[in-house]
Amino acid sequence: MRHKKGWLERVPELGDYPVHILRNPQNPAISPGNLDRYGQIRDLIRAYK
């Protein structure tokens, strides 16, 4: 399932979480060229380690 609407219909609790949009939804890579908030995600991953 790739569409936000479909996820929210099935799991409405997700509506309270921030959304990170991929520029190419067929490529799930976390990279500056594919993720709108790459820096924020990178920092969260680093903090989790």
DRENLUM-62095 format. One record per residue (C-alpha): residue number from 0; residue in one letter; x, y, z. Coordinates in Angstrom, 2 decimals. Each point is the difference from the previous one (the first is absolute). Layout:
N
  resi  resn     east    north       up
   NUM     A        X        Y        Z
...
This chain:
49
  resi  resn     east    north       up
     0     M     0.00     0.00     0.00
     1     R     1.58     3.25    -1.09
     2     H    -2.67     2.66     0.40
     3     K    -0.33     2.02     3.18
     4     K    -3.80    -0.08    -0.23
     5     G    -0.01    -3.81    -0.01
     6     W     2.21    -0.18     3.07
     7     L    -2.11     2.54     1.89
     8     E    -3.22    -1.85    -0.83
     9     R     1.42    -3.21     1.45
    10     V     2.04     1.49     2.87
    11     P    -1.49     3.40     0.95
    12     E     2.48     0.41     2.88
    13     L     2.71     0.69    -2.60
    14     G    -1.62     3.38    -0.66
    15     D     1.72     1.38     3.12
    16     Y     3.51    -0.74    -1.33
    17     P     2.09     2.16    -2.34
    18     V     0.02    -1.10    -3.62
    19     H     3.21    -0.33    -1.98
    20     I    -0.54     0.00    -3.73
    21     L     2.20    -2.00    -2.36
    22     R     0.68     1.61    -3.35
    23     N    -0.04    -3.46    -1.56
    24     P    -2.33    -2.33     1.95
    25     Q     1.35    -3.02    -1.88
    26     N     3.45     0.66     1.47
    27     P    -0.10    -0.18     3.83
    28     A     3.57     1.28     0.42
    29     I     0.66     2.51     2.76
    30     S     2.05     2.49    -1.99
    31     P     0.06     3.77    -0.56
    32     G    -1.21    -0.51    -3.55
    33     N    -3.02    -2.09     1.00
    34     L    -1.20     1.30     3.36
    35     D    -1.45     3.44     0.62
    36     R     1.25     0.22     3.61
    37     Y     3.20    -1.96    -0.37
    38     G     1.97     2.01     2.58
    39     Q    -2.67    -0.44     2.65
    40     I    -0.25    -3.76    -0.59
    41     R     3.80    -0.38    -0.04
    42     D     0.28     1.80     3.35
    43     L    -2.73    -2.17     1.55
    44     I     1.73    -3.18    -1.16
    45     R     3.34     1.21     1.37
    46     A    -1.58     0.90     3.35
    47     Y    -1.59    -3.45     0.24
    48     K     3.33    -1.80    -0.37
